[in-house]
Amino acid sequence: MRKFLVVLDDSRECLNAMRFAAMRAAHTGGGVAILSVIPPDEFNHWIGVGEVMREEARERIHAHYEVFAKWMRDKQSVEPELIIREGEAVPEIIAQVNEDPEIGVLVLGAGTDKKGPGPLVTQMSRSSGSLPIPFTIVPGDLSKEKLEAIT
C-alpha cells in the first residue's frame, strides 16, 4: 500500500496538506502517515523539566492528531497512523521516508504570507533532489472545493 506522509505541526497550512493527503489516499486506496517532530529539548540540563515538556508536547500532538484522524475516518474512510519523532524536522522527515518503504509521497502545506512558503517547504525543497520519493506542495489558501476537485 502506498502511504502519503504528511507533517503535523502548528502551521495553518498543515490543514490543507492533511486534507489533500486524506483525499488522495481515499481516491487511490492508499494510506496516510502523519508525522510530528518534537524539536530538540532546549532544557537538557534540567532533566525533570525536559521530561515534562516532552510529555506535554506528546499530549498536544495526540490531541491535534485526533482531530485530523476523526475527520479522515469519518469523511474519507482513511485510518491514519501517527508517528512521533524527536529531532530537527528535515532530517527526521528524511529518516522516516528512508525507513518506511510504503511511503510513496511526501505532502507539505505551503504558507501564504509574503515571506514565502515556510521554512519546512523551503528546507525540504533543497533536499528534494536526494529524496527517494516525490513530494507535493499544497497551497495553504486552496478552498475545500478546489482540493476535492484536484484530488
CORSULMO-V574650 format. One record per backbone hydrogen bond with DSSP energy under -1.0 kcal/mol. NH is the residue of the N-H (numbers start at 1). CO is the residue of the C=O. Records with the same first field share a line. If there is no record, write none. Layout:
NH: CO / CO
This chain:
3: 102
4: 31
5: 105
6: 33
8: 35
15: 12
17: 13
18: 14
19: 15
20: 16
21: 17
22: 18
23: 19
24: 20
25: 21
26: 22
27: 23
28: 24
29: 25
30: 25
31: 2
33: 4
34: 81
35: 6
36: 83
38: 85
46: 43
50: 46
51: 47
52: 48
53: 49
54: 50
55: 51
56: 52
57: 53
58: 54
59: 55
60: 56
61: 57
62: 58
63: 59
64: 60
65: 61
66: 62
67: 63
68: 64
69: 65
70: 66
71: 67
72: 68
73: 69
74: 70
75: 71
76: 72
78: 72
81: 32
83: 34
85: 36
87: 38
92: 88
93: 89
94: 90
95: 91
96: 92
97: 93
98: 94
99: 95
100: 96
103: 100
104: 3
105: 3
106: 134
107: 5
108: 136
110: 138
111: 117
116: 113
122: 118
123: 119
124: 120
125: 121
126: 122
130: 127
136: 106
138: 108
140: 110
142: 139
147: 143
148: 144
149: 145
150: 146
151: 147
